[in-house]
Every structure is written in C-alpha cells, then in structure tokens.
Amino acid sequence: YRGFAARAWHAAGLAAIAQGNYVTAYAQLSQLFATDGTPLHHPFSYLAVADLAAAAARAERHLEARTLLERALARVDPAPGLRLEQLAARARGLLAEPADAEGYLAAPLADPAGNTWPFERAQLQLDYGEWLRRENRRVEARAQLEPAYELLHGMGAEAFAERARRELVATGAS
C-alpha cells in the first residue's frame, strides 16, 4: 500500500499548499522520503519533489529540505527522464540561493516536451515568474506568469491561478 500512501501524502500536501498552509504541507510531503532519502514509493514519491521544495521554501525549511532532496535525488538513475528532470530542477531552484535559482528554474522551460505535464509546467512558470518579479524583471516575469495563469485557471486549479494573478498584478499587469 506504499503507492497509495505516497499518492495520499502528495494530495494532502498539495491541498495544504493550495490553502497556504506551508508548514502542514511540508509535514505531509516529507512523509514521502525517509531522512536518508529513501522514497516511500518509487516512482510516486519522486513526483512530489518539487511540491516538497515549494512547501519547504515557504515554510522556511530550506536547509533541511535541500539535504533531504539531494539524498533522495542521489538514489535515482543518472538519466531519470524529462519529467523528473523538470521536477528536480524546479525543486533545486526553489531551495537554491537567490543568485543560483534562475539556472534551475529557466533551464527546463527551454524544452517544449515539458508541456506534456501542464500542471507541473504551470507551477514551474509560476515559481520562475515569482522569482523574476522579486528580481524586478517585470516584463520577463509577465512572460512566465501569463501562461501559468491561463493554464492553471483553465484546469480549475484556482488557488494556484489566484497566486499567478496576484503576481501578475504585482508586475503592473492589469
């Protein structure tokens, strides 16, 4: 039942993120990996690495999560596939020092095959757009936030779409 448990922890963590309960989300999502990085279930635990990082970043658990993430990712194949590469890059970008974040967040967006997973791609665009806005790169931020908003709103992920909308407004968009 580890696969079922992993999906349940991931869903509970995503729900907590959507509600802005990042400490709760981190507690839920960290259940997917042992402290040595062993996944509760392979591959389902790995599908949550970016959400784990997002919760950790907003719950101020950067160092702890960075350590867990690197231990977990050290256990995967050196060529894990595009989906996990995109998720791992987003996770590393969210937990990186601000000067290093862009390389992680921007790189997977260059490969259009990442659009195969639209929710994950929209989350990546949202996180990158937020980072760009914090760096006062508003025009570039809008280029990420607008498609993120459209995707998230279109799929009914309203809590995430609202976050994208607020970020767009913060860039000066109407």
VMD Tcl script that draws the C-alpha trace (Angstrom):
set ca {
  {0.00 0.00 0.00}
  {3.02 2.33 -0.15}
  {1.95 3.58 -3.59}
  {-1.48 4.50 -2.26}
  {0.08 6.15 0.81}
  {2.51 8.14 -1.34}
  {-0.30 9.47 -3.52}
  {-2.37 10.34 -0.45}
  {0.51 12.24 1.20}
  {1.16 14.08 -2.06}
  {-2.51 15.03 -2.47}
  {-2.73 16.19 1.14}
  {0.43 18.24 0.69}
  {-0.84 19.87 -2.50}
  {-4.13 20.70 -0.80}
  {-2.25 22.33 2.08}
  {-0.10 24.33 -0.36}
  {-3.25 25.49 -2.17}
  {-4.64 26.69 1.17}
  {-1.39 28.45 2.08}
  {-0.63 26.06 4.96}
  {3.03 25.53 4.07}
  {4.17 24.06 7.39}
  {1.41 21.46 7.16}
  {2.23 20.84 3.51}
  {5.89 20.28 4.34}
  {4.95 17.88 7.13}
  {2.70 15.92 4.74}
  {5.14 15.84 1.83}
  {8.21 14.99 3.89}
  {6.49 11.69 4.71}
  {7.34 10.62 1.16}
  {11.03 10.17 2.00}
  {12.99 8.78 4.93}
  {15.67 11.09 6.34}
  {18.30 9.22 4.32}
  {16.35 9.97 1.11}
  {14.80 6.54 0.69}
  {11.45 7.04 -1.08}
  {8.27 5.69 0.45}
  {7.38 4.52 -3.05}
  {9.34 4.63 -6.25}
  {8.27 6.42 -8.50}
  {5.32 8.15 -6.79}
  {7.40 9.82 -4.09}
  {9.60 11.45 -6.73}
  {6.61 13.06 -8.41}
  {6.28 15.23 -5.30}
  {9.87 16.53 -5.02}
  {9.03 19.95 -6.44}
  {5.97 20.34 -4.24}
  {8.05 19.30 -1.23}
  {10.56 22.00 -2.11}
  {7.81 24.59 -2.64}
  {6.33 23.86 0.77}
  {9.77 23.88 2.41}
  {10.75 27.19 0.83}
  {7.59 28.88 2.05}
  {7.83 27.22 5.49}
  {11.44 28.43 5.89}
  {12.83 24.86 5.90}
  {15.39 25.39 3.09}
  {18.43 23.63 4.53}
  {16.55 20.63 5.87}
  {14.67 20.17 2.62}
  {17.74 20.74 0.45}
  {19.54 17.95 2.32}
  {16.57 15.59 2.01}
  {16.11 16.44 -1.66}
  {19.74 15.79 -2.57}
  {19.73 12.49 -0.67}
  {16.57 11.43 -2.46}
  {17.75 12.50 -5.91}
  {21.08 10.74 -5.39}
  {19.09 7.49 -5.44}
  {17.66 7.93 -8.95}
  {19.11 6.93 -12.29}
  {21.60 9.48 -13.72}
  {19.21 9.97 -16.67}
  {15.85 9.89 -14.88}
  {13.78 11.21 -17.77}
  {12.39 14.59 -18.69}
  {9.58 14.66 -16.14}
  {11.77 14.03 -13.12}
  {14.46 16.33 -14.51}
  {11.89 19.14 -14.73}
  {10.60 18.43 -11.22}
  {14.11 18.20 -9.76}
  {15.17 21.45 -11.44}
  {12.14 23.25 -10.01}
  {12.86 21.80 -6.57}
  {16.51 22.81 -6.68}
  {15.58 26.28 -7.93}
  {13.13 26.83 -5.11}
  {15.68 25.81 -2.50}
  {18.72 27.46 -4.10}
  {20.33 30.69 -3.06}
  {18.66 33.53 -4.99}
  {21.70 34.04 -7.23}
  {21.62 30.38 -8.31}
  {17.86 29.88 -8.68}
  {17.43 31.14 -12.24}
  {19.60 28.47 -13.81}
  {17.49 25.74 -12.29}
  {14.11 27.37 -12.98}
  {14.77 28.55 -16.54}
  {16.55 25.51 -17.98}
  {13.61 23.07 -18.15}
  {11.39 25.70 -19.78}
  {13.62 25.58 -22.87}
  {12.37 22.08 -23.68}
  {8.81 22.18 -25.04}
  {8.40 18.48 -24.23}
  {7.88 19.58 -20.61}
  {4.44 20.81 -21.69}
  {3.40 17.14 -21.59}
  {2.70 17.73 -17.88}
  {0.75 21.03 -17.97}
  {0.12 21.40 -14.21}
  {3.78 20.81 -13.41}
  {4.85 23.16 -16.22}
  {2.49 25.88 -14.98}
  {3.83 25.55 -11.44}
  {7.38 25.90 -12.80}
  {6.38 29.00 -14.77}
  {4.66 30.44 -11.69}
  {7.71 29.88 -9.49}
  {10.05 31.30 -12.12}
  {7.74 34.26 -12.68}
  {7.67 34.95 -8.94}
  {11.46 34.82 -8.83}
  {11.73 37.19 -11.82}
  {9.31 39.63 -10.21}
  {11.30 39.61 -6.96}
  {14.36 40.42 -9.09}
  {12.43 43.41 -10.56}
  {12.39 41.84 -14.02}
  {8.71 42.54 -14.50}
  {8.40 42.12 -18.26}
  {10.14 38.74 -18.14}
  {8.00 37.79 -15.15}
  {4.82 38.50 -17.08}
  {6.02 36.24 -19.91}
  {6.02 33.35 -17.40}
  {3.07 34.34 -15.24}
  {0.54 34.91 -18.03}
  {0.72 31.37 -19.48}
  {0.91 29.94 -15.96}
  {-2.28 31.78 -15.04}
  {-4.05 30.66 -18.23}
  {-3.09 27.01 -17.71}
  {-3.93 26.94 -14.01}
  {-7.21 28.79 -14.44}
  {-8.14 26.62 -17.43}
  {-7.64 23.41 -15.48}
  {-9.54 24.67 -12.45}
  {-6.54 24.98 -10.12}
  {-7.96 28.22 -8.76}
  {-5.74 28.61 -5.69}
  {-2.64 28.40 -7.88}
  {-4.23 30.57 -10.59}
  {-5.02 33.20 -7.96}
  {-1.39 33.21 -6.86}
  {-0.36 33.75 -10.51}
  {-2.93 36.54 -10.86}
  {-1.59 38.31 -7.75}
  {1.94 38.04 -9.09}
  {0.81 39.48 -12.42}
  {-0.78 42.44 -10.65}
  {2.46 42.93 -8.72}
  {4.30 43.23 -12.05}
  {1.97 46.06 -13.08}
  {-0.25 43.98 -15.36}
  {-3.95 44.78 -15.30}
}
mol new
graphics top color blue
foreach p $ca { graphics top sphere $p radius 0.5 }
foreach p [lrange $ca 0 end-1] q [lrange $ca 1 end] { graphics top cylinder $p $q radius 0.2 }
display resetview
